[in-house]
Amino acid sequence: MASQAAGPGTTPSLPPQRAERAALCNLFERLGPKAPTLCEGWKTVDLAAHLVVRERNPLAGPGLVLGGPFAALTARIMARTVARRSYEQLVARVRSGPPPWTAPFDALINLIEYFVHHEDVRRGSGDSTPRQEAEIADIEVALWRAVERGARLMTRSVKGIGLDLVSSTGPAVTARAGSPRATITGRPGEIVLYLSGRRSAAHVELGGAPEAVAVLREARFGL
């Protein structure tokens, strides 16, 4: 589905994942390299370097996924990338799109990644106001489809309870079977942010059995 969003910072006539990439790059350019983000310890230059390394350096992959000792190698690669490239070069590389070997999977691997990191920059200064629903309606439809496909993986840290995800853009998703049950209710983008570990910035409501909600609050989410 092509993006029809026409609000500030959006790019019309692009697939949702490309629209989010372009809007993020516009924001990178407007804010400069030292703006805060929701990624703890990272400024915009660090986030831009992360996106370049994630897409273009296979050696960094294990550190991004597994953490632990692999994370140290990824950190060194990121530091080297920041040292060797200007901020403008990093942003230009991100803007250029996915490399050819991942382009066929662009929507699958980049929609949530770029939406979340766009919001990391948008909300990094402390204003967590979501974008208007009409501005990103097609993006949120695509996000909800991604949630429907990946809900179990995205909620893998939730143990011992059932969990339903409830959005206005599509049928509720049963993410975890079981009892007692909890619910996360909100717009698709806000649910994605919550499940990506951005609890304090996400506008969602938690409901269900109190003991299930308590488990949900303790779960560790992340990309």
Sine and cosine of phi, psi and omega as CSV:
sin_phi,cos_phi,sin_psi,cos_psi,sin_omega,cos_omega
0.00,0.00,0.79,-0.62,0.00,-1.00
-0.98,0.20,0.55,-0.83,0.00,-1.00
-0.96,0.28,0.75,-0.66,0.08,-1.00
-0.94,-0.33,0.13,0.99,-0.04,-1.00
-0.88,0.48,0.67,-0.74,-0.04,-1.00
-0.82,-0.57,0.17,0.99,-0.03,-1.00
-0.98,0.19,0.07,-1.00,-0.01,-1.00
-0.85,0.53,0.67,-0.74,0.09,-1.00
0.99,0.16,0.04,1.00,0.01,-1.00
-0.96,-0.27,0.32,-0.95,-0.01,-1.00
-0.82,-0.57,0.90,-0.44,-0.04,-1.00
-0.95,0.31,0.29,-0.96,0.13,-0.99
0.90,0.43,0.46,0.89,0.10,-0.99
-0.86,-0.51,0.51,-0.86,0.16,-0.99
-0.85,0.52,0.45,-0.89,-0.10,-0.99
-0.79,0.61,-0.69,0.73,-0.04,-1.00
-0.92,0.38,-0.52,0.85,0.04,-1.00
-0.98,0.21,-0.56,0.83,0.08,-1.00
-0.88,0.47,-0.67,0.74,0.02,-1.00
-0.92,0.38,-0.61,0.79,0.06,-1.00
-0.88,0.48,-0.74,0.68,-0.03,-1.00
-0.90,0.43,-0.67,0.74,-0.01,-1.00
-0.91,0.41,-0.62,0.78,0.05,-1.00
-0.90,0.45,-0.69,0.72,0.01,-1.00
-0.90,0.44,-0.63,0.78,0.09,-1.00
-0.85,0.52,-0.67,0.74,0.00,-1.00
-0.94,0.35,-0.66,0.75,0.11,-0.99
-0.79,0.61,-0.75,0.66,-0.05,-1.00
-0.91,0.41,-0.62,0.79,-0.04,-1.00
-0.94,0.33,-0.60,0.80,-0.10,-0.99
-1.00,-0.01,-0.40,0.91,-0.02,-1.00
1.00,0.09,0.00,-1.00,-0.19,-0.98
-0.98,0.20,-0.24,0.97,-0.15,-0.99
-0.94,-0.35,0.26,0.97,0.00,-1.00
-0.96,0.27,0.54,-0.84,0.00,-1.00
-0.96,0.29,0.38,-0.92,0.09,-1.00
-0.72,-0.70,0.14,-0.99,0.08,-1.00
-0.98,0.21,-0.16,0.99,0.05,-1.00
-0.99,0.16,0.92,-0.38,-0.13,-0.99
-0.82,0.58,0.82,-0.58,0.04,-1.00
1.00,0.09,-0.08,1.00,-0.05,-1.00
-0.96,-0.29,0.72,-0.69,0.24,-0.97
-1.00,-0.05,0.01,-1.00,-0.03,-1.00
-0.88,0.48,-0.57,0.82,0.02,-1.00
-0.89,0.45,-0.61,0.80,0.01,-1.00
-0.93,0.37,-0.64,0.77,0.01,-1.00
-0.92,0.39,-0.66,0.75,0.05,-1.00
-0.88,0.48,-0.67,0.74,0.03,-1.00
-0.90,0.45,-0.65,0.76,0.04,-1.00
-0.84,0.54,-0.70,0.71,-0.04,-1.00
-0.92,0.40,-0.62,0.78,0.05,-1.00
-0.90,0.43,-0.75,0.66,-0.03,-1.00
-0.90,0.43,-0.68,0.74,-0.01,-1.00
-0.83,0.55,-0.67,0.74,-0.10,-1.00
-1.00,0.07,-0.43,0.90,-0.24,-0.97
-0.82,-0.57,0.00,1.00,0.03,-1.00
-0.77,-0.64,0.99,-0.14,-0.05,-1.00
-0.86,0.51,-0.45,0.89,-0.01,-1.00
-0.90,0.44,-0.39,0.92,-0.02,-1.00
-0.99,0.14,-0.26,0.97,-0.11,-0.99
-0.83,0.56,-0.77,0.63,-0.02,-1.00
-0.84,0.54,-0.61,0.80,0.01,-1.00
-0.93,0.37,-0.52,0.85,0.02,-1.00
-0.96,0.29,-0.53,0.85,-0.08,-1.00
-1.00,-0.08,-0.70,0.72,-0.16,-0.99
-0.99,-0.16,-0.39,0.92,-0.04,-1.00
0.91,0.41,-0.57,-0.82,0.04,-1.00
0.85,0.53,-0.63,-0.77,-0.04,-1.00
-0.90,0.44,-0.43,0.90,0.03,-1.00
-0.92,0.38,-0.47,0.88,-0.04,-1.00
-0.89,0.45,-0.51,0.86,0.00,-1.00
-0.90,0.43,-0.66,0.75,0.06,-1.00
-0.89,0.45,-0.70,0.72,0.03,-1.00
-0.87,0.49,-0.66,0.75,0.02,-1.00
-0.88,0.47,-0.65,0.76,0.02,-1.00
-0.91,0.40,-0.64,0.76,0.03,-1.00
-0.89,0.45,-0.68,0.73,0.02,-1.00
-0.89,0.45,-0.70,0.71,-0.01,-1.00
-0.88,0.47,-0.65,0.76,0.02,-1.00
-0.91,0.41,-0.62,0.79,0.01,-1.00
-0.90,0.43,-0.69,0.72,0.03,-1.00
-0.90,0.44,-0.61,0.79,-0.03,-1.00
-0.94,0.34,-0.53,0.85,-0.12,-0.99
-1.00,-0.05,-0.33,0.94,-0.06,-1.00
-0.82,-0.57,0.62,-0.78,0.08,-1.00
-0.95,0.32,0.30,-0.96,0.06,-1.00
-0.85,0.52,-0.67,0.74,0.00,-1.00
-0.88,0.48,-0.62,0.78,0.03,-1.00
-0.92,0.39,-0.64,0.77,0.03,-1.00
-0.88,0.47,-0.73,0.68,-0.02,-1.00
-0.90,0.44,-0.64,0.77,0.03,-1.00
-0.89,0.45,-0.62,0.79,0.02,-1.00
-0.91,0.40,-0.67,0.75,0.07,-1.00
-0.88,0.47,-0.72,0.70,-0.05,-1.00
-0.89,0.46,-0.47,0.88,-0.08,-1.00
-0.92,0.40,-0.23,0.97,0.07,-1.00
0.99,-0.17,0.04,-1.00,-0.04,-1.00
-0.93,0.36,0.48,-0.88,0.09,-1.00
-0.92,0.40,0.34,-0.94,-0.10,-0.99
-0.84,0.55,-0.55,0.83,-0.09,-1.00
-0.96,0.27,-0.26,0.96,0.07,-1.00
-0.93,-0.37,-0.12,0.99,-0.07,-1.00
-0.82,0.57,-0.62,0.78,0.01,-1.00
-0.89,0.45,-0.33,0.94,-0.04,-1.00
-0.94,-0.33,0.32,0.95,-0.13,-0.99
-0.81,0.59,-0.79,0.61,-0.04,-1.00
-0.89,0.45,-0.65,0.76,-0.07,-1.00
-0.90,0.43,-0.69,0.72,-0.13,-0.99
-0.99,-0.17,-0.20,0.98,-0.13,-0.99
-0.89,-0.46,-0.27,0.96,-0.05,-1.00
-0.87,0.49,-0.83,0.56,-0.02,-1.00
-0.92,0.40,-0.65,0.76,-0.01,-1.00
-0.82,0.57,-0.76,0.65,-0.09,-1.00
-0.98,0.20,-0.54,0.84,0.11,-0.99
-0.88,0.47,-0.76,0.65,-0.04,-1.00
-0.89,0.46,-0.70,0.71,-0.04,-1.00
-0.95,0.32,-0.50,0.87,0.14,-0.99
-0.86,0.50,-0.71,0.70,0.02,-1.00
-0.94,0.34,-0.50,0.86,0.09,-1.00
-0.84,0.55,-0.63,0.77,0.00,-1.00
-0.99,0.16,-0.70,0.72,0.02,-1.00
-0.82,0.57,-0.68,0.73,-0.14,-0.99
-0.98,-0.18,0.08,1.00,-0.09,-1.00
-0.90,0.44,-0.45,0.89,-0.03,-1.00
-1.00,0.10,-0.03,1.00,0.05,-1.00
0.93,-0.38,-0.23,0.97,0.04,-1.00
-1.00,-0.01,0.95,-0.30,-0.08,-1.00
-0.99,-0.14,0.35,0.94,-0.01,-1.00
-0.88,0.48,0.82,-0.57,0.03,-1.00
-0.93,0.37,0.37,-0.93,0.16,-0.99
-0.93,0.37,0.41,-0.91,0.01,-1.00
-0.87,0.49,0.62,-0.79,-0.03,-1.00
-0.84,0.54,-0.68,0.73,-0.04,-1.00
-0.90,0.43,-0.45,0.89,-0.06,-1.00
-0.94,0.33,-0.54,0.84,-0.09,-1.00
-0.78,-0.63,0.54,0.84,-0.07,-1.00
-0.85,0.52,-0.72,0.69,-0.04,-1.00
-0.94,0.35,-0.54,0.84,0.05,-1.00
-0.91,0.41,-0.65,0.76,-0.01,-1.00
-0.94,0.33,-0.54,0.84,0.11,-0.99
-0.88,0.48,-0.71,0.71,0.02,-1.00
-0.91,0.42,-0.63,0.78,0.04,-1.00
-0.88,0.47,-0.66,0.75,-0.02,-1.00
-0.92,0.39,-0.58,0.81,0.09,-1.00
-0.89,0.46,-0.63,0.77,0.04,-1.00
-0.91,0.41,-0.62,0.79,0.05,-1.00
-0.90,0.43,-0.68,0.74,0.02,-1.00
-0.85,0.53,-0.63,0.77,0.00,-1.00
-0.97,0.26,-0.60,0.80,-0.20,-0.98
-0.91,-0.41,0.26,0.97,-0.12,-0.99
-0.86,0.51,-0.65,0.76,-0.04,-1.00
-0.91,0.42,-0.69,0.72,0.03,-1.00
-0.91,0.42,-0.67,0.75,-0.05,-1.00
-0.93,0.37,-0.38,0.93,-0.03,-1.00
-0.92,-0.39,0.40,0.91,-0.07,-1.00
-0.88,0.47,-0.36,0.93,0.00,-1.00
-0.99,0.16,-0.13,0.99,-0.01,-1.00
-1.00,0.07,0.87,-0.49,-0.07,-1.00
-0.83,-0.56,0.65,-0.76,0.19,-0.98
0.99,0.12,0.09,1.00,0.03,-1.00
-0.67,-0.74,0.25,-0.97,0.20,-0.98
-1.00,-0.05,0.44,-0.90,-0.04,-1.00
-0.57,-0.82,0.79,-0.62,0.11,-0.99
-0.91,-0.42,0.64,-0.77,0.08,-1.00
-0.96,-0.29,0.80,-0.60,-0.15,-0.99
-0.84,-0.54,0.86,-0.50,0.00,-1.00
-0.75,-0.66,0.37,-0.93,0.01,-1.00
-0.99,0.16,-0.17,0.99,-0.11,-0.99
-0.99,-0.13,-0.05,1.00,-0.02,-1.00
-0.12,-0.99,0.07,-1.00,0.00,-1.00
-0.86,0.51,0.50,-0.86,0.07,-1.00
-0.87,0.50,0.52,-0.85,-0.03,-1.00
-0.93,-0.36,0.79,-0.61,0.13,-0.99
-1.00,0.09,0.97,-0.25,-0.04,-1.00
-0.99,0.13,-0.61,0.79,0.01,-1.00
-0.68,-0.73,0.74,-0.68,0.12,-0.99
-0.99,0.15,0.40,-0.92,0.08,-1.00
0.75,-0.66,-0.01,-1.00,-0.02,-1.00
-0.51,-0.86,0.58,-0.82,-0.01,1.00
-0.93,0.38,0.22,-0.98,-0.10,-0.99
-0.90,-0.43,0.53,-0.85,0.11,-0.99
-0.82,-0.57,0.31,-0.95,0.07,-1.00
-0.76,-0.66,0.54,-0.84,0.20,-0.98
-0.88,-0.48,0.87,-0.50,-0.07,-1.00
-0.87,-0.49,0.72,-0.70,0.04,-1.00
0.17,-0.99,0.00,-1.00,0.12,-0.99
-0.91,0.42,0.45,-0.89,-0.04,-1.00
-0.80,0.61,-0.70,0.71,-0.02,-1.00
-0.89,0.46,-0.60,0.80,-0.02,-1.00
-0.95,0.32,-0.61,0.79,0.07,-1.00
-0.91,0.42,-0.67,0.74,0.04,-1.00
-0.87,0.49,-0.68,0.73,0.02,-1.00
-0.89,0.46,-0.67,0.74,0.01,-1.00
-0.88,0.47,-0.72,0.70,-0.03,-1.00
-0.96,0.29,-0.21,0.98,0.06,-1.00
-1.00,-0.08,0.10,0.99,0.06,-1.00
1.00,-0.06,0.17,0.98,0.00,-1.00
-0.99,-0.17,0.82,0.57,-0.10,-0.99
-0.83,0.56,-0.75,0.66,-0.14,-0.99
-0.93,0.37,-0.36,0.93,-0.03,-1.00
-0.98,-0.18,-0.19,0.98,-0.09,-1.00
-1.00,0.02,0.70,-0.71,0.00,-1.00
-0.99,-0.11,1.00,0.07,0.02,-1.00
-0.74,-0.67,0.26,-0.97,0.12,-0.99
-0.89,-0.46,0.73,-0.68,0.07,-1.00
-0.99,-0.16,0.71,-0.70,-0.01,-1.00
-0.61,-0.79,0.00,-1.00,0.01,-1.00
0.95,-0.30,-0.29,-0.96,-0.02,-1.00
-0.89,0.45,0.72,-0.70,-0.05,-1.00
-0.80,0.60,-0.63,0.77,-0.02,-1.00
-0.93,0.36,-0.52,0.86,0.05,-1.00
-0.95,0.30,-0.65,0.76,0.05,-1.00
-0.89,0.47,-0.62,0.78,0.02,-1.00
-0.88,0.47,-0.67,0.75,0.06,-1.00
-0.89,0.45,-0.67,0.74,-0.01,-1.00
-0.88,0.48,-0.65,0.76,-0.01,-1.00
-0.91,0.41,-0.44,0.90,-0.01,-1.00
-1.00,-0.01,-0.20,0.98,-0.05,-1.00
-0.92,0.40,0.53,-0.85,0.00,-1.00
-0.97,-0.22,0.93,-0.36,0.01,-1.00
-0.97,-0.23,0.32,-0.95,0.06,-1.00
0.07,-1.00,0.33,-0.94,0.04,-1.00
-0.89,0.47,0.00,0.00,0.00,0.00
